[in-house]
Amino acid sequence: MSVMSVNNFELNVLNSKILLQKGDITKEATDAIVNAANNYLTPGGGVSGAIHRAAGPELAKECAKLGGCKTGEAKITLGYNLPAKYVIHTVGPVYSGKPSDKAYLEQCYKNSLLLADKKGLESISFPSISTGIFGYPVKEAAKIAINAIYDFLKTINSSQQSSLKIVKMILFSDSDFEEYKHAALQLKNKI
């Protein structure tokens, strides 16, 4: 693991890397970006609204044909006007403090990564899922996200050669970046 700059952080996982960056997910030129979507896959506020605005109306039209998405699941569409080729839509839990919240949030990351790997994608960028209007505390969400991504990459790279080489967490605020960096440092100390 190495610190690249104040707003960049890297963790190596076998043949893959987890990168933390402060930025705007709609500007990411990775193979796929992840949309923190609602169950209907309609344009919303926050990350979802920004992604839909940047992608253009074709994204909403394709999403309308997918029949929605259950919490924890993931579906893929084209990226349209985005720099990313694809958008992977996943629905995070609305925070309630129940143990199921963690399981659903882990599934968002794992199912998105599994979909990207099955599609043969080499890079993917995630936002901080469920920490906006869905109210998930960032500190808890960061730990869940970093551990879920690490566990997925370690498992898949141990059993087979994954196509995924770069998994980015794109954090919009300095405080979110610091929480994710702290979670990555805690993980590093355990491995």
MDTraj code that builds the backbone (N, CA, C; nanometers):
import mdtraj as md
import numpy as np

residues = "MET SER VAL MET SER VAL ASN ASN PHE GLU LEU ASN VAL LEU ASN SER LYS ILE LEU LEU GLN LYS GLY ASP ILE THR LYS GLU ALA THR ASP ALA ILE VAL ASN ALA ALA ASN ASN TYR LEU THR PRO GLY GLY GLY VAL SER GLY ALA ILE HIS ARG ALA ALA GLY PRO GLU LEU ALA LYS GLU CYS ALA LYS LEU GLY GLY CYS LYS THR GLY GLU ALA LYS ILE THR LEU GLY TYR ASN LEU PRO ALA LYS TYR VAL ILE HIS THR VAL GLY PRO VAL TYR SER GLY LYS PRO SER ASP LYS ALA TYR LEU GLU GLN CYS TYR LYS ASN SER LEU LEU LEU ALA ASP LYS LYS GLY LEU GLU SER ILE SER PHE PRO SER ILE SER THR GLY ILE PHE GLY TYR PRO VAL LYS GLU ALA ALA LYS ILE ALA ILE ASN ALA ILE TYR ASP PHE LEU LYS THR ILE ASN SER SER GLN GLN SER SER LEU LYS ILE VAL LYS MET ILE LEU PHE SER ASP SER ASP PHE GLU GLU TYR LYS HIS ALA ALA LEU GLN LEU LYS ASN LYS ILE".split()
xyz = np.array([
    [0.0846, -0.1163, 0.0000],
    [0.0000, 0.0000, 0.0000],
    [0.0895, 0.1230, 0.0000],
    [0.0511, 0.2232, -0.0773],
    [0.1299, 0.3447, -0.0783],
    [0.0386, 0.4653, -0.0883],
    [0.0796, 0.5725, -0.0258],
    [0.0060, 0.6970, -0.0364],
    [0.0603, 0.7690, -0.1588],
    [-0.0279, 0.8038, -0.2518],
    [0.0152, 0.8661, -0.3755],
    [0.0179, 1.0188, -0.3629],
    [-0.0832, 1.0752, -0.3005],
    [-0.0885, 1.2179, -0.2715],
    [-0.1963, 1.2367, -0.1664],
    [-0.2246, 1.3585, -0.1332],
    [-0.3234, 1.3857, -0.0292],
    [-0.4604, 1.3266, -0.0643],
    [-0.4980, 1.3291, -0.1910],
    [-0.6302, 1.2824, -0.2320],
    [-0.6272, 1.1535, -0.3134],
    [-0.5226, 1.0741, -0.2976],
    [-0.5119, 0.9443, -0.3637],
    [-0.4517, 0.8447, -0.2657],
    [-0.4988, 0.7213, -0.2739],
    [-0.4490, 0.6173, -0.1834],
    [-0.4612, 0.4836, -0.2552],
    [-0.3666, 0.3935, -0.2356],
    [-0.3636, 0.2678, -0.3112],
    [-0.3402, 0.1481, -0.2190],
    [-0.4121, 0.0398, -0.2473],
    [-0.3957, -0.0869, -0.1753],
    [-0.3850, -0.1976, -0.2797],
    [-0.2742, -0.2729, -0.2789],
    [-0.2566, -0.3832, -0.3736],
    [-0.3187, -0.5102, -0.3183],
    [-0.3924, -0.5807, -0.4053],
    [-0.4566, -0.7071, -0.3690],
    [-0.4222, -0.8077, -0.4784],
    [-0.3172, -0.8873, -0.4554],
    [-0.2687, -0.9841, -0.5545],
    [-0.2480, -0.9149, -0.6885],
    [-0.3280, -0.9497, -0.7915],
    [-0.3097, -0.8916, -0.9252],
    [-0.3929, -0.7661, -0.9491],
    [-0.4571, -0.7152, -0.8472],
    [-0.5467, -0.6001, -0.8604],
    [-0.5072, -0.4898, -0.7631],
    [-0.5673, -0.3712, -0.7836],
    [-0.5440, -0.2573, -0.6953],
    [-0.6772, -0.1962, -0.6555],
    [-0.6839, -0.1527, -0.5304],
    [-0.7944, -0.0691, -0.4843],
    [-0.7371, 0.0714, -0.4734],
    [-0.7977, 0.1647, -0.5438],
    [-0.7531, 0.3036, -0.5413],
    [-0.8611, 0.3901, -0.4789],
    [-0.8222, 0.4771, -0.3888],
    [-0.9138, 0.5746, -0.3304],
    [-0.8776, 0.7107, -0.3875],
    [-0.9784, 0.7820, -0.4385],
    [-0.9531, 0.9143, -0.4947],
    [-1.0676, 1.0070, -0.4602],
    [-1.0344, 1.1322, -0.4404],
    [-1.1373, 1.2341, -0.4266],
    [-1.1702, 1.2798, -0.5685],
    [-1.2992, 1.2899, -0.6005],
    [-1.3342, 1.3332, -0.7346],
    [-1.4818, 1.3208, -0.7663],
    [-1.5099, 1.3285, -0.8947],
    [-1.6453, 1.3246, -0.9498],
    [-1.6579, 1.1966, -1.0324],
    [-1.7433, 1.1053, -0.9894],
    [-1.7547, 0.9752, -1.0560],
    [-1.7991, 0.9872, -1.2017],
    [-1.8713, 1.0925, -1.2359],
    [-1.9180, 1.1081, -1.3742],
    [-1.8034, 1.1395, -1.4700],
    [-1.6861, 1.1716, -1.4177],
    [-1.5685, 1.2032, -1.5009],
    [-1.4751, 1.0834, -1.5167],
    [-1.5062, 0.9727, -1.4515],
    [-1.4188, 0.8555, -1.4520],
    [-1.4242, 0.7819, -1.5860],
    [-1.3067, 0.7533, -1.6405],
    [-1.2957, 0.6817, -1.7676],
    [-1.2671, 0.5334, -1.7463],
    [-1.3069, 0.4797, -1.6322],
    [-1.2936, 0.3357, -1.6103],
    [-1.3943, 0.2627, -1.6991],
    [-1.3774, 0.1316, -1.7126],
    [-1.4690, 0.0550, -1.7971],
    [-1.6139, 0.0707, -1.7506],
    [-1.6331, 0.0757, -1.6189],
    [-1.7676, 0.0939, -1.5633],
    [-1.7612, 0.1857, -1.4425],
    [-1.8693, 0.2609, -1.4231],
    [-1.8893, 0.3319, -1.2981],
    [-2.0139, 0.2722, -1.2342],
    [-2.0219, 0.2830, -1.1032],
    [-2.1356, 0.2278, -1.0312],
    [-2.2287, 0.3406, -0.9908],
    [-2.3558, 0.3183, -1.0169],
    [-2.4607, 0.4127, -0.9802],
    [-2.5266, 0.3656, -0.8515],
    [-2.5277, 0.4510, -0.7509],
    [-2.6015, 0.4239, -0.6270],
    [-2.7476, 0.4541, -0.6580],
    [-2.8170, 0.3531, -0.7070],
    [-2.9498, 0.3688, -0.7662],
    [-3.0626, 0.3486, -0.6654],
    [-3.1837, 0.3800, -0.7117],
    [-3.3040, 0.3447, -0.6356],
    [-3.3633, 0.2179, -0.6979],
    [-3.4614, 0.1592, -0.6327],
    [-3.5181, 0.0317, -0.6792],
    [-3.5807, 0.0382, -0.8180],
    [-3.6199, 0.1570, -0.8602],
    [-3.6845, 0.1716, -0.9910],
    [-3.5852, 0.2056, -1.1017],
    [-3.4593, 0.2304, -1.0628],
    [-3.3526, 0.2698, -1.1566],
    [-3.3857, 0.3992, -1.2299],
    [-3.4637, 0.4844, -1.1651],
    [-3.4987, 0.6139, -1.2226],
    [-3.3987, 0.7184, -1.1747],
    [-3.3840, 0.8266, -1.2527],
    [-3.2926, 0.9325, -1.2079],
    [-3.3397, 0.9870, -1.0734],
    [-3.2486, 0.9995, -0.9820],
    [-3.2813, 1.0535, -0.8506],
    [-3.1943, 1.1735, -0.8223],
    [-3.1685, 1.1974, -0.6951],
    [-3.0782, 1.3046, -0.6569],
    [-2.9391, 1.2486, -0.6391],
    [-2.8505, 1.3262, -0.5866],
    [-2.7154, 1.2811, -0.5542],
    [-2.6412, 1.2187, -0.6705],
    [-2.5717, 1.1081, -0.6405],
    [-2.4900, 1.0384, -0.7398],
    [-2.5745, 0.9928, -0.8590],
    [-2.6896, 0.9344, -0.8305],
    [-2.7756, 0.8832, -0.9375],
    [-2.8179, 0.9944, -1.0335],
    [-2.8605, 1.1063, -0.9787],
    [-2.9017, 1.2185, -1.0636],
    [-2.7871, 1.2707, -1.1471],
    [-2.6689, 1.2811, -1.0863],
    [-2.5515, 1.3296, -1.1588],
    [-2.5141, 1.2349, -1.2727],
    [-2.5186, 1.1051, -1.2464],
    [-2.4858, 1.0066, -1.3506],
    [-2.5866, 1.0126, -1.4640],
    [-2.7140, 1.0185, -1.4319],
    [-2.8167, 1.0264, -1.5371],
    [-2.8038, 1.1548, -1.6193],
    [-2.7770, 1.2664, -1.5538],
    [-2.7609, 1.3927, -1.6281],
    [-2.6414, 1.3848, -1.7220],
    [-2.5294, 1.3311, -1.6731],
    [-2.4084, 1.3231, -1.7552],
    [-2.4219, 1.2208, -1.8686],
    [-2.4941, 1.1133, -1.8455],
    [-2.5095, 1.0081, -1.9469],
    [-2.6068, 1.0480, -2.0563],
    [-2.7060, 1.1297, -2.0237],
    [-2.8079, 1.1687, -2.1198],
    [-2.9326, 1.0827, -2.1067],
    [-3.0385, 1.1189, -2.1773],
    [-3.1686, 1.0528, -2.1623],
    [-3.1717, 0.9058, -2.2035],
    [-3.0753, 0.8622, -2.2829],
    [-3.0729, 0.7225, -2.3259],
    [-3.0551, 0.6280, -2.2072],
    [-2.9836, 0.6728, -2.1040],
    [-2.9614, 0.5889, -1.9866],
    [-3.0942, 0.5581, -1.9177],
    [-3.1756, 0.6577, -1.8970],
    [-3.3061, 0.6358, -1.8324],
    [-3.3941, 0.5446, -1.9176],
    [-3.3862, 0.5582, -2.0479],
    [-3.4654, 0.4725, -2.1380],
    [-3.4232, 0.3265, -2.1247],
    [-3.2915, 0.3006, -2.1205],
    [-3.2447, 0.1624, -2.1043],
    [-3.2812, 0.1092, -1.9658],
    [-3.2658, 0.1923, -1.8636],
    [-3.3001, 0.1509, -1.7267],
    [-3.4475, 0.1120, -1.7151],
    [-3.5325, 0.1826, -1.7856],
    [-3.6765, 0.1547, -1.7798],
    [-3.7090, 0.0146, -1.8310],
    [-3.6229, -0.0417, -1.9135],
    [-3.6452, -0.1754, -1.9698],
    [-3.5950, -0.2878, -1.8787],
    [-3.5261, -0.2528, -1.7686],
    [-3.4639, -0.3537, -1.6828],
    [-3.5550, -0.4080, -1.5733],
    [-3.6701, -0.3472, -1.5535],
    [-3.7645, -0.3981, -1.4534],
    [-3.7237, -0.3717, -1.3098],
    [-3.6482, -0.2642, -1.2873],
    [-3.6074, -0.2294, -1.1515],
    [-3.4919, -0.3140, -1.1027],
    [-3.4607, -0.2984, -0.9742],
    [-3.3470, -0.3693, -0.9145],
    [-3.3722, -0.3804, -0.7647],
    [-3.3542, -0.4990, -0.7105],
    [-3.3739, -0.5206, -0.5673],
    [-3.2519, -0.4717, -0.4890],
    [-3.2728, -0.4395, -0.3633],
    [-3.1647, -0.3962, -0.2760],
    [-3.0562, -0.5042, -0.2704],
    [-2.9321, -0.4610, -0.2925],
    [-2.8179, -0.5515, -0.2907],
    [-2.7824, -0.6114, -0.4259],
    [-2.8747, -0.6033, -0.5214],
    [-2.8480, -0.6588, -0.6543],
    [-2.7825, -0.5544, -0.7441],
    [-2.7396, -0.5965, -0.8626],
    [-2.6742, -0.5075, -0.9575],
    [-2.7176, -0.5416, -1.0999],
    [-2.7328, -0.4382, -1.1805],
    [-2.7652, -0.4530, -1.3228],
    [-2.6768, -0.3581, -1.4026],
    [-2.6554, -0.3918, -1.5298],
    [-2.5612, -0.3148, -1.6119],
    [-2.6306, -0.2551, -1.7343],
    [-2.5865, -0.1330, -1.7693],
    [-2.6320, -0.0661, -1.8910],
    [-2.5100, -0.0060, -1.9606],
    [-2.5327, 0.0476, -2.0767],
    [-2.4277, 0.1237, -2.1447],
    [-2.4062, 0.2553, -2.0708],
    [-2.2939, 0.3217, -2.0977],
    [-2.2613, 0.4483, -2.0324],
    [-2.3051, 0.5716, -2.1104],
    [-2.3400, 0.5540, -2.2376],
    [-2.3859, 0.6623, -2.3238],
    [-2.2878, 0.7784, -2.3271],
    [-2.3229, 0.8970, -2.2777],
    [-2.2359, 1.0137, -2.2885],
    [-2.1291, 1.0225, -2.1789],
    [-2.1216, 0.9234, -2.0939],
    [-2.0201, 0.9203, -1.9884],
    [-1.8859, 0.8735, -2.0452],
    [-1.7747, 0.9074, -1.9825],
    [-1.6456, 0.8521, -2.0257],
    [-1.6382, 0.7002, -2.0044],
    [-1.7130, 0.6476, -1.9077],
    [-1.7167, 0.5029, -1.8808],
    [-1.8021, 0.4334, -1.9866],
    [-1.7613, 0.3116, -2.0241],
    [-1.8363, 0.2344, -2.1238],
    [-1.9701, 0.1855, -2.0686],
    [-1.9701, 0.1527, -1.9386],
    [-2.0889, 0.0940, -1.8764],
    [-2.1215, 0.1627, -1.7438],
    [-2.2486, 0.1478, -1.7056],
    [-2.2923, 0.1869, -1.5721],
    [-2.3487, 0.0618, -1.5059],
    [-2.2980, 0.0303, -1.3892],
    [-2.3528, -0.0792, -1.3099],
    [-2.4383, -0.0148, -1.2010],
    [-2.5649, -0.0481, -1.2009],
    [-2.6604, 0.0100, -1.1073],
    [-2.6795, -0.0865, -0.9913],
    [-2.6643, -0.0367, -0.8697],
    [-2.6878, -0.1187, -0.7520],
    [-2.7670, -0.0378, -0.6509],
    [-2.8519, -0.1065, -0.5777],
    [-2.9394, -0.0396, -0.4814],
    [-2.8919, -0.0726, -0.3403],
    [-2.8428, 0.0282, -0.2735],
    [-2.7979, 0.0116, -0.1361],
    [-2.9142, 0.0176, -0.0391],
    [-2.8895, -0.0258, 0.0832],
    [-2.9953, -0.0231, 0.1836],
    [-3.0194, 0.1179, 0.2369],
    [-3.1448, 0.1454, 0.2713],
    [-3.1761, 0.2647, 0.3492],
    [-3.1386, 0.2288, 0.4926],
    [-3.0524, 0.3078, 0.5535],
    [-2.9977, 0.2727, 0.6841],
    [-3.1061, 0.2664, 0.7915],
    [-3.1059, 0.1531, 0.8642],
    [-3.2019, 0.1342, 0.9727],
    [-3.1332, 0.0915, 1.1022],
    [-3.0027, 0.0591, 1.0945],
    [-2.9304, 0.0106, 1.2114],
    [-2.9447, -0.1386, 1.2337],
    [-3.0150, -0.2085, 1.1445],
    [-3.0331, -0.3534, 1.1565],
    [-2.9148, -0.4262, 1.0923],
    [-2.8873, -0.5498, 1.1373],
    [-2.7772, -0.6277, 1.0786],
    [-2.7924, -0.6493, 0.9275],
    [-2.9151, -0.6497, 0.8794],
    [-2.9372, -0.6697, 0.7351],
    [-2.8791, -0.5554, 0.6525],
    [-2.8657, -0.4365, 0.7120],
    [-2.8073, -0.3234, 0.6388],
    [-2.6678, -0.3587, 0.5879],
    [-2.5851, -0.4145, 0.6761],
    [-2.4474, -0.4503, 0.6397],
    [-2.4469, -0.5558, 0.5297],
    [-2.5309, -0.6567, 0.5430],
    [-2.5353, -0.7643, 0.4428],
    [-2.5754, -0.7100, 0.3059],
    [-2.6752, -0.6229, 0.3042],
    [-2.7180, -0.5633, 0.1764],
    [-2.6078, -0.4768, 0.1154],
    [-2.5405, -0.3981, 0.1987],
    [-2.4352, -0.3112, 0.1461],
    [-2.3188, -0.3943, 0.0918],
    [-2.2800, -0.4993, 0.1629],
    [-2.1762, -0.5893, 0.1115],
    [-2.2172, -0.6473, -0.0230],
    [-2.3426, -0.6867, -0.0363],
    [-2.3907, -0.7449, -0.1616],
    [-2.3858, -0.6449, -0.2760],
    [-2.4084, -0.5169, -0.2476],
    [-2.3977, -0.4149, -0.3526],
    [-2.2593, -0.4178, -0.4162],
    [-2.1569, -0.4204, -0.3317],
    [-2.0200, -0.4210, -0.3826],
    [-1.9864, -0.5536, -0.4500],
    [-2.0171, -0.6641, -0.3851],
    [-1.9843, -0.7955, -0.4411],
    [-2.0569, -0.8225, -0.5725],
    [-2.1864, -0.7916, -0.5784],
    [-2.2619, -0.8172, -0.7016],
    [-2.2174, -0.7264, -0.8152],
    [-2.1801, -0.6031, -0.7843],
    [-2.1278, -0.5128, -0.8874],
    [-1.9945, -0.5632, -0.9404],
    [-1.9071, -0.6064, -0.8506],
    [-1.7769, -0.6603, -0.8922],
    [-1.7926, -0.7895, -0.9714],
    [-1.8827, -0.8747, -0.9290],
    [-1.9069, -0.9997, -0.9998],
    [-1.9570, -0.9731, -1.1418],
    [-2.0484, -0.8786, -1.1547],
    [-2.1011, -0.8415, -1.2864],
    [-1.9903, -0.7854, -1.3755],
    [-1.9053, -0.7002, -1.3193],
    [-1.7934, -0.6431, -1.3962],
    [-1.6963, -0.7519, -1.4396],
    [-1.6658, -0.8448, -1.3490],
    [-1.5734, -0.9523, -1.3814],
    [-1.6317, -1.0447, -1.4881],
    [-1.7594, -1.0787, -1.4754],
    [-1.8240, -1.1643, -1.5763],
    [-1.8244, -1.0984, -1.7139],
    [-1.8318, -0.9651, -1.7161],
    [-1.8326, -0.8900, -1.8421],
    [-1.6904, -0.8726, -1.8963],
    [-1.5895, -0.9143, -1.8167],
    [-1.4508, -0.9032, -1.8611],
    [-1.3924, -0.7636, -1.8469],
    [-1.4513, -0.6813, -1.7614],
    [-1.4042, -0.5441, -1.7445],
    [-1.2776, -0.5420, -1.6599],
    [-1.1901, -0.4463, -1.6891],
    [-1.0633, -0.4342, -1.6171],
    [-1.0666, -0.3293, -1.5073],
    [-1.1600, -0.2333, -1.5159],
    [-1.1626, -0.1256, -1.4170],
    [-1.3063, -0.0845, -1.3864],
    [-1.3260, -0.0451, -1.2610],
    [-1.4583, -0.0050, -1.2136],
    [-1.4411, 0.1029, -1.1077],
    [-1.5329, 0.1981, -1.1054],
    [-1.5307, 0.3054, -1.0055],
    [-1.6605, 0.3059, -0.9273],
    [-1.6483, 0.3060, -0.7952],
    [-1.7631, 0.3090, -0.7046],
    [-1.7755, 0.4441, -0.6366],
    [-1.8993, 0.4870, -0.6099],
    [-1.9194, 0.5982, -0.5166],
    [-1.9338, 0.5382, -0.3760],
    [-1.9576, 0.6203, -0.2795],
    [-1.9864, 0.5738, -0.1437],
    [-2.1359, 0.5400, -0.1388],
    [-2.1677, 0.4123, -0.1555],
    [-2.3069, 0.3674, -0.1682],
    [-2.3825, 0.3815, -0.0365],
    [-2.5030, 0.4330, -0.0454],
    [-2.6001, 0.4468, 0.0642],
    [-2.5690, 0.5553, 0.1661],
    [-2.4624, 0.6319, 0.1469],
    [-2.4255, 0.7307, 0.2492],
    [-2.4861, 0.8690, 0.2260],
    [-2.5601, 0.8854, 0.1191],
    [-2.6270, 1.0130, 0.0947],
    [-2.7658, 1.0115, 0.1561],
    [-2.8655, 1.0228, 0.0726],
    [-3.0041, 1.0293, 0.1182],
    [-3.0484, 0.9017, 0.1909],
    [-2.9797, 0.7887, 0.1660],
    [-3.0159, 0.6629, 0.2334],
    [-2.9625, 0.6566, 0.3766],
    [-2.8788, 0.7538, 0.4154],
    [-2.8433, 0.7742, 0.5547],
    [-2.7442, 0.6805, 0.6206],
    [-2.6724, 0.5987, 0.5431],
    [-2.5754, 0.5074, 0.6045],
    [-2.4582, 0.5889, 0.6595],
    [-2.4183, 0.5699, 0.7854],
    [-2.3026, 0.6427, 0.8391],
    [-2.1762, 0.6108, 0.7580],
    [-2.1056, 0.7145, 0.7145],
    [-1.9909, 0.6974, 0.6255],
    [-1.8830, 0.6095, 0.6887],
    [-1.8562, 0.6269, 0.8167],
    [-1.7513, 0.5487, 0.8821],
    [-1.7798, 0.3990, 0.8713],
    [-1.9038, 0.3582, 0.8978],
    [-1.9418, 0.2168, 0.8871],
    [-1.9409, 0.1705, 0.7415],
    [-1.9970, 0.2535, 0.6537],
    [-2.0048, 0.2177, 0.5117],
    [-1.8665, 0.2008, 0.4502],
    [-1.7725, 0.2853, 0.4898],
    [-1.6366, 0.2774, 0.4361],
    [-1.5717, 0.1443, 0.4723],
    [-1.5852, 0.1045, 0.5974],
    [-1.5267, -0.0225, 0.6419],
    [-1.5883, -0.1401, 0.5659],
    [-1.7205, -0.1379, 0.5507],
    [-1.7896, -0.2446, 0.4786],
    [-1.7431, -0.2493, 0.3329],
    [-1.7366, -0.1331, 0.2684],
    [-1.6974, -0.1266, 0.1264],
    [-1.5555, -0.1773, 0.1053],
    [-1.4610, -0.1251, 0.1810],
    [-1.3206, -0.1639, 0.1633],
    [-1.3022, -0.3135, 0.1874],
    [-1.3633, -0.3643, 0.2923],
    [-1.3503, -0.5075, 0.3229],
    [-1.4182, -0.5944, 0.2180],
    [-1.5349, -0.5543, 0.1697],
    [-1.6057, -0.6325, 0.0674],
    [-1.5258, -0.6370, -0.0627],
    [-1.4701, -0.5239, -0.1023],
    [-1.3901, -0.5187, -0.2252],
    [-1.2636, -0.6036, -0.2089],
    [-1.1944, -0.5862, -0.0981],
    [-1.0729, -0.6628, -0.0722],
    [-1.1024, -0.8136, -0.0726],
    [-1.2055, -0.8541, 0.0002],
    [-1.2400, -0.9965, 0.0079],
    [-1.2735, -1.0538, -0.1294],
    [-1.3490, -0.9779, -0.2091],
    [-1.3843, -1.0238, -0.3438],
    [-1.2586, -1.0415, -0.4286],
    [-1.1729, -0.9388, -0.4325],
    [-1.0521, -0.9462, -0.5151],
    [-0.9580, -1.0565, -0.4695],
    [-0.9431, -1.0718, -0.3391],
    [-0.8549, -1.1766, -0.2871],
    [-0.9085, -1.3145, -0.3240],
    [-1.0376, -1.3348, -0.3071],
    [-1.0986, -1.4645, -0.3375],
    [-1.0922, -1.4965, -0.4852],
    [-1.1323, -1.4033, -0.5691],
    [-1.1379, -1.4326, -0.7129],
    [-0.9985, -1.4439, -0.7730],
    [-0.9027, -1.3640, -0.7250],
    [-0.7665, -1.3739, -0.7774],
    [-0.6932, -1.4967, -0.7254],
    [-0.7402, -1.5524, -0.6133],
    [-0.6800, -1.6749, -0.5607],
    [-0.7287, -1.7978, -0.6361],
    [-0.8549, -1.7950, -0.6801],
    [-0.9146, -1.9123, -0.7439],
    [-0.9054, -1.9092, -0.8960],
    [-0.8944, -1.7923, -0.9531],
    [-0.8870, -1.7777, -1.0993],
    [-0.8281, -1.6413, -1.1304],
    [-0.7977, -1.6181, -1.2540],
    [-0.7461, -1.4880, -1.2941],
    [-0.8636, -1.3957, -1.3234],
    [-0.8812, -1.2954, -1.2425],
    [-0.9893, -1.1993, -1.2616],
    [-0.9510, -1.0992, -1.3692],
    [-1.0494, -1.0524, -1.4427],
    [-1.0243, -0.9462, -1.5395],
    [-1.0033, -0.8125, -1.4696],
    [-1.0583, -0.7986, -1.3479],
    [-1.0516, -0.6707, -1.2762],
    [-0.9106, -0.6416, -1.2273],
    [-0.8568, -0.5305, -1.2728],
    [-0.7230, -0.4885, -1.2324],
    [-0.7284, -0.3662, -1.1410],
    [-0.8247, -0.2779, -1.1639],
    [-0.8350, -0.1546, -1.0865],
    [-0.9780, -0.1368, -1.0364],
    [-0.9916, -0.1242, -0.9045],
    [-1.1199, -0.0932, -0.8417],
    [-1.1000, 0.0383, -0.7683],
    [-1.1724, 0.1395, -0.8123],
    [-1.1607, 0.2722, -0.7524],
    [-1.2801, 0.3033, -0.6632],
    [-1.2522, 0.3746, -0.5571],
    [-1.3558, 0.4378, -0.4762],
    [-1.3391, 0.5869, -0.5030],
    [-1.4404, 0.6469, -0.5621],
    [-1.4356, 0.7892, -0.5932],
    [-1.5199, 0.8617, -0.4887],
    [-1.4525, 0.9377, -0.4041],
    [-1.5182, 1.0044, -0.2927],
    [-1.5321, 1.1527, -0.3222],
    [-1.6512, 1.2040, -0.2995],
    [-1.6833, 1.3410, -0.3374],
    [-1.6282, 1.4441, -0.2392],
    [-1.6226, 1.4107, -0.1118],
    [-1.5800, 1.5097, -0.0120],
    [-1.4496, 1.4668, 0.0561],
    [-1.3813, 1.5651, 0.1133],
    [-1.2592, 1.5369, 0.1890],
    [-1.2885, 1.4448, 0.3064],
    [-1.3999, 1.4690, 0.3762],
    [-1.4322, 1.3874, 0.4943],
    [-1.4609, 1.2431, 0.4548],
    [-1.5320, 1.2214, 0.3433],
    [-1.5556, 1.0843, 0.2966],
    [-1.4239, 1.0173, 0.2596],
    [-1.3370, 1.0903, 0.1886],
    [-1.2071, 1.0348, 0.1505],
    [-1.1297, 0.9912, 0.2746],
    [-1.1284, 1.0742, 0.3770],
    [-1.0544, 1.0416, 0.4987],
    [-1.1114, 0.9188, 0.5687],
    [-1.2445, 0.9030, 0.5695],
    [-1.3056, 0.7849, 0.6312],
    [-1.2671, 0.6577, 0.5554],
    [-1.2683, 0.6628, 0.4222],
    [-1.2314, 0.5463, 0.3420],
    [-1.0819, 0.5157, 0.3559],
    [-1.0001, 0.6190, 0.3621],
    [-0.8564, 0.5999, 0.3818],
    [-0.8311, 0.5339, 0.5178],
    [-0.9010, 0.5794, 0.6199],
    [-0.8873, 0.5211, 0.7533],
    [-0.9261, 0.3727, 0.7509],
    [-1.0364, 0.3398, 0.6814],
    [-1.0802, 0.1997, 0.6711],
    [-0.9760, 0.1155, 0.5980],
    [-0.9140, 0.1720, 0.4925],
    [-0.8096, 0.0995, 0.4183],
    [-0.6864, 0.0769, 0.5050],
    [-0.6510, 0.1754, 0.5851],
    [-0.5362, 0.1608, 0.6744],
    [-0.5629, 0.0561, 0.7821],
    [-0.6847, 0.0518, 0.8345],
    [-0.7205, -0.0508, 0.9318],
    [-0.7098, -0.1895, 0.8707],
    [-0.7566, -0.2052, 0.7466],
    [-0.7474, -0.3337, 0.6772],
    [-0.6012, -0.3719, 0.6569],
    [-0.5194, -0.2763, 0.6142],
    [-0.3764, -0.3033, 0.5912],
    [-0.3113, -0.3579, 0.7171],
    [-0.3483, -0.3046, 0.8323],
    [-0.2885, -0.3482, 0.9582],
    [-0.3302, -0.4902, 0.9965],
    [-0.4385, -0.5401, 0.9365],
    [-0.4860, -0.6764, 0.9663],
    [-0.4266, -0.7795, 0.8714],
    [-0.3818, -0.7362, 0.7535],
    [-0.3349, -0.8328, 0.6535],
    [-0.1838, -0.8453, 0.6511],
])
top = md.Topology()
chain = top.add_chain()
for i, resn in enumerate(residues, 1):
    res = top.add_residue(resn, chain, resSeq=i)
    for name in ("N", "CA", "C"):
        top.add_atom(name, md.element.get_by_symbol(name[0]), res)
traj = md.Trajectory(xyz[None], top)
